[in-house]
Amino acid sequence: MTAGLADRPHAPLIIDVAGTALTDADRRRLADPLVGGVIHFARNWQDRAQMTALNAEIKSIRPDLLICVDHEGGRVQRFRTDGFTHLPSMRALGELWMRDALRATQAATALGQVLAGELRACGVDFSFAPVLDLDYGGSSVIGNRSFHRDPRVVALLAKSVMHGMLQMGMRNCGKHFPGHGFVHADSHVEIPVDKRSLKAILADDAKPYDWLSGSLAAVMPAHVIYPKVDRRPAGFSAKWLKETLRQRIGFEGAVFSDDLSMEAGRYIDGELLSFADAALAALEAGCDMALLCNQSIGDGVPLDGLLEGFAAARDAGRWSGNPDSEARRRSLLPDTSAPSWTALAGSAQYRSARRILSRDGLTE
């Protein structure tokens, strides 16, 4: 544990803000000591100058807040205009692998460099990438977000993307543990069920997490139920997070819950929990941080309810915080200052990465 962290409160909640500039309600919530970060969406984007100013204001409220975004490439890329490179889906890298494996790893590193470099130049600290799910061909929510069906290819391409991100000063997040690619259902709107055995999942879908356990900075579990292992979704299961991910695989990085506003995100043992109780259940199961998205829009009552409910649970002794979890959260913050966009665009590393992607037809 980092010296002095025991005196710092655990800030486990990752929330969103309503628009392209902070409201008074946003500022109040971000100042709450329970909040450890913010996640951006396309609605928060207007252009580079606006995003840079928004993130600077967030950091002025709390310098330790982790500014996050889902920015993978393909159909999951929040910022697409004002100079941002249109990144390919991960499947495009898997297809390149089938033609030239080493060229594909080179392109994957370049993708990580461009992805992280452009985000950091606008003040974003962290992206929830890469996807480690296997491509079985039938998942509506994963689809071409997956590199490949073969876990070996997934692990090697993901490691190259992660290396490129780290070169630009950004950590990574493998998702969705232990694997979301096998089930067809979309956990945004229903609860997927994967009836395979633990042995089968560990031998296939979960292998990238095993092979990359020393390289992954963070992991996000799936909102999927694996009934032969546990009746709870993986993100609320101590069997998956504490026994399998931590003890069996030996992962020591940070664990985020997936979005608790998703349909599968709050059904625990057949009961629909409040946002606060769902966050508490995720932390109790082994998550370090709980993520709640898209609740600042409108009156923001659900988000305020989360903060109030969580504070009440803390005051009642239902939750006391975890210094190790706080250390893991802070470990995801960049160690280096972010470049300006001008400095990034002028760097040889960035220009080379862009050329590699263009050479292989991986940019629009």
N, C-alpha and C positions, 0 to 999 in steps of 0.2 A: 504494500500500500504506500502511496506517495506520502511523504511527511506532511503533516498538517491537515490531510484530508478528513481525518476523524472529526475535526472541528467544523467542517463544511457540511451543510445540510444536503441530503440526497435530493436531487431535483429530477424526479423520474418521468415527468410528463412532457410529451412532445405534442404541441398544438399548432393550429394554423392561424393566419390573420386574414381579414376579410377581403382586402383589395390591394390596390397598387400603392397606397400610402397608409400609415398607421392611423387608426382612430384612437380616441381616448380610451375606449374599452380594450383595444389591442394593447395599448401601453400598460394599462392596469394589469392585464393578465400576464404579460411578459415579465412584469416586475415581481410577480408572485414567486416566492422561493421554491415552490413545488414544481415550477416550470423549468425544464432543462433545455428546451430547444423549440424551434419552429420549423414547420414544413411548408414549402411554397408549392403553388399550383399554377396552371396557365393563367388563371384569373389575376394572379399577383404580378404578371408580366406585362409591361408596356414597351419598354426598350431598355437598352443597357444602362443608360444614365439613370433612369427611374429605379431599376433593380439595385444598382449600386448604392443609390441614396437610401432606398428602403432598408437595405442590409446595414448600412452605416448607422442608421437611426436605431435599429434593433440592437446593435452592439453598444450603442451609447447608453442604452437602458441597462444591459447586463453584458459585459464583455465575454462572459463564459457561456452564453447561450449558443447552442449548436444549430447553425442554419443549414437546413436539409432540403433536399428535393428528390423526387423520383425522376431520374434522368438517365435512362438506359441506352437510348437509341431506338430506331424504329418507331412504333406507334406510342411508345412511352418516352416522350421527350417533351418537357414542359416549355422550353424556350427554343424558338425556331426562326426568329427574325432578327434583324439588326446585327448581322454578321455571324450569328451562331451557325455552325456547321450542321447540316442535316445528316445525322449519324444513321448508319444502317441498323437493321435488326440483327440480333445475335445469330440468327439462323444464317444470314449472309456470310458470316465468318465460318460457320460450320460447313457451308457449301464450298467456300474457298479451300478449307482444309482438305476436302475430298479431292481437290485438284492439285494442291501444293501445300503440304502441312506446314513447312517452315515459313512459307510466305504468309500463311494465315496467322501464325503466331506473331510475325512482324506487324501485320495489319492490326491485330488485336491490341498490341502494345501501343501502336499509333492511335487507335481509337480511344484507349484509356487516357493518353496524353491530351488529346483534343477535348474529350469530354470534361476532364478535370480542370484543364487549363482555362477553358472558356468560363466554366462556372466560377472558379476562384477569382477570375478577373472581374467578376460582378459581385463578389462578396459572399458567395455560397461556400460553406465549409465542407459539405458532405453530401454524397449521392447514394441512394439505396440501390447499389449495383455492385456486382453483376448477378443476374439470374443463374442459378445452378440447377434448375429443374431440367429433367430429361424430356426430350421431344418424342413423345409416343404418337403424335399425330392427331390426337383427338381432343386435347384440352382447349376449351374455348377461351380461357383466361390466359393461358401460357402461350400456346401457338408458336409463332415465330420469335417470341422473346427468348426461346431456348436455343443454345448453341447447336445441340446435337442429341441423338438418342444414346450414344456411347458415353458413359460417365468419364472415360479416360479423355476423350476429346473435350468434353465440357470442362474438366479440371484444368487441362493444359491451356485452353483458350481463355478461361476465366483468370488463370494465373497471369497470363500475358496482359489482359486488360487491367488487372489489379496492379501489375508492375508499372504500367503506363500512368495510372492514376497516382500512384505513390511518388513517381518522379515529379509530378506536378504538386505534390504536397497534400494529397487527399487520400484518406482512408477508404475502405471498401465495406460492403455489406453483402454477404451471400444470402440468397433467398430462393425458395421458401422451404426451410428445413422441416422434415427430412425429405420432402419432395412433393410437389404439387402437380407434376406433369402427367401422372398416371390417370387421375380422375378427370371426368369430362365436365363436371359441374363447376360453375363460377362462384367462388366463395363470396363475391360481392353481393350476391342475391340469394344464395342458398348454401346449405351446409354439405360440402362434398364428403363422401365416405369412401375410404380406400380399405378394402377387406383383405389385403395381403398380410402376410406374417412379418414379424420383426426381422426374421432372418432374411426374407426376400428383399425387404426394403434396404436393410443395411448392406446387402450384397450388390445393390444396384443404385437406386436413387440417392442414398446417403453417402455413397463412396466419395464424391467430390468434397464433402465436408471433412471426411477422414483424411484424405490426401492433402487438403489445403488447411488443415487445422492450425498449423503454425504460421500461416500467411494471412488468414482471414482476420480482419479487425473487428467485424461484427457479423451477426447472423440474425435473420428474421425468420421465425417459424411460420408454418402454413396454418391457415384456418381450415384444416382438414381433420376429420376424425379417422383414426386408424383403430377400429374396434378390437382387433386381436392384440393390441398393445395397451390401449386405454380408451375409456368411453368419452374422454374429453378431447377437444381439438388440441393439436400439438402445442399451440401457444399458451395453453392453460394446463399443460400436463407436466407434472414433475417427473414422470417416467421418461418423457421425451427430453426435457430440458436439463434436469439435474442428473438423472441416471444415465441417459444415453449420450446427450451432447457433451455434458461436462465430464462425467466420470468415465464412460466407455470410450468416447472419441478423444477426450482430453482437451476440448476447446476452452480457452481461457479469456477470450475477448468479450465484447459487449453483446447483449441479446436485446433486441427490440421486439415488442409485440407487433403484429400486423395491425392495420387500422381497426380500432374497436367499433367504428361506426358501421362496418360491413355486417351483412346479415348473419354471417357465421361468427361474428366477433363477440357476441354477448350471450349466446345460448350455451349455458354450462349445466350439465346434468339435466337437460330438458327445461331449464328455467331461463327466462330472458332477464338478464341482470341490468341494473343501472350502469351508466358509463363509469361511475366511481367504483362500483363493486366489481365490474369487469376489469378495470385497471388493477385493482387490488388483487384479484384472482390471478392475473397475468404475472404480477410481481411475486406473489407467493409461490407460483409454479416455477419461477426461475428467470423471468425476464428482468432486465435491469431498468428498462424504460418502456412506458406504455404510450402508444401512439393513437391520437384521436384526431380525425381529419374532417374538414368541411362543416364544422359546427360553429364557426364564427360568423357565418353568413346569416343575414337577417338580424334577429334580436340577440343571438348568441346565448340564449338561455341554457341550452344543453351544455355548452362549454363552461359557463359559470356554475352550473350544477355539478359538473365534474370537479372543479376546483373546490367548491364548498363541501361536497361530499367527501373528497379526499382529505381535506383539512379536518373535518369532523372525525373521520376514521383515525387520523393521526392523533388528535386530541383525546380520543377515547381509548387509545392504546392498541388499536387494530393494526396499525402499521407504524414502524419506528424508523424506517430508512436503513440504508445499507451503505456504509462507507466504501466497500469494495465496488459496489455498483456505481457509486459516484465517481470513483477513480476511473472505472472503465468508460463512463460517459465522457469525462474530461480528456481521456486518451484519444478520443476521436477528433478533437479540435486540431487544426493545422499547427505544425511547429514553426512554419515560416510565414512571413508576411505575403499577402497576395500580390501578384503583379498587376499593374494597370493593363488595360486592354492594348494600349499602344506598345507597352513593353512585351506583352505576350505575342502580339502579331509580328514584332520585330525579332523574336528569338529564333535561333536556328533550329532548336528542337521542335518547336511548334510548326514552323514552316515545313520541316522534313516530315513530320507526322501527317500534315495535310496532304503533302505530295504522295505519300504512300497510300492513303485512303483514296485519293483521286486516281492513282495508277490502277488500283484494283477495282475501280468502279463502285466504291463504297460511300460516295457522297453524291448529293443531288446538285 
